[in-house]
Amino acid sequence: MKYAVRYYTKTGNTQKLAKAIADELGVEALSIREPVNDYVDYLFLGNSYYAFNIDPEVKYFVRSLDKTKVGKIVNFGSAAMLNSTYKKVKAEADKVGIPMAEEEFHCKGEFKGIHKGKPDENDCMAAAEFAKKFKE
Ligand SMILES: Cc1cc2nc3c(=O)[nH]c(=O)nc-3n(C[C@H](O)[C@H](O)[C@H](O)COP(=O)(O)O)c2cc1C
């Protein structure tokens, strides 16, 4: 199995999860500014909510993916109040014909003094455990 990890972050929270997942999979956690050039079975995509939506950059990234290079997108994120960006990411993935894995990972991320310190060490361990399920 081949993997890639890409993330979008404004305050570093999703990057923490991306690193934990990437370490587990033995790949590098890279920003969505880095294109996916070689085929991967699973593209782990970290993203979050900002004013009730995913960032336009994330939408653009998903829409610019080459469906011959990505088997499935695996969503993960750290939104503070809402739980899942899955539907927003899927709406973009559907436009380019890339399937989404049904499972996703989410934990709360620190935002304006709430969920202080999150994602924490336990969240990162849980993210790594989640990634392990995709290993052969
Ligand atoms: C400008 C801004 C707007 C946000 N809006 C929302 C929101 O609408 N819903 C929500 O659940 N979280 C919201 N959050 C919280 C972030 O999703 C949360 O802090 C997340 O962990 C940020 O991830 P990041 O550090 O990787 O950017 C917002 C955060 C910021 C900075």
The ligand as an ORCA input file, in Angstrom:
! r2SCAN-3c Opt
* xyz 0 1
  C     -10.747     31.796     11.778
  C     -11.243     30.524     12.422
  C     -12.588     30.146     12.267
  C     -13.058     28.959     12.861
  N     -14.368     28.563     12.658
  C     -14.787     27.357     13.154
  C     -16.117     26.862     12.897
  O     -16.909     27.489     12.221
  N     -16.471     25.655     13.428
  C     -15.607     24.908     14.170
  O     -15.962     23.821     14.596
  N     -14.340     25.341     14.410
  C     -13.931     26.537     13.935
  N     -12.648     26.984     14.168
  C     -11.779     26.157     15.001
  C     -10.817     25.345     14.188
  O     -11.496     24.481     13.289
  C      -9.963     24.512     15.142
  O      -9.288     25.379     16.039
  C      -8.973     23.670     14.403
  O      -8.311     22.823     15.307
  C      -8.000     24.532     13.647
  O      -7.101     23.711     12.979
  P      -5.715     24.286     12.476
  O      -4.946     24.763     13.684
  O      -5.069     23.129     11.822
  O      -6.017     25.387     11.530
  C     -12.168     28.154     13.619
  C     -10.822     28.556     13.765
  C     -10.359     29.717     13.182
  C      -8.898     30.099     13.366
*
